[in-house]
Amino acid sequence: MTYKIIFQYKPENDSTPHETSQDPELIFKNGEFIPVPNIGDSVSYSFDNTRKVFKVVNRHFSYRLDPNGGDFCLINIIVTDIPPDKISVWEKAS
């Protein structure tokens, strides 16, 4: 099975996340360690060529099972902003 993680940004007052995701794509093959953050975790990644820190607010797993062996799992991680006064020193450094 192939796994793809997509981080999608959702502004706090919006009902749905933006269509754009992080760069570059995160793709993992079966047997590789897949670091999937939990709701409430903070994550940092590159978005629009800038490293940013966000909070995970939701996760969604979509599975496509293929009898020919092309099984696929898409993991959508929905993130939002962390208020500046809530960002730890470690998060600011990442």
Beta strands, then each sheet from edge to edge (+ up, - down):
strand 1: 2-9
strand 2: 26-29
strand 3: 42-47
strand 4: 50-64
strand 5: 72-81
sheet 1: 2+ 1- 5- 4+ 3-
end
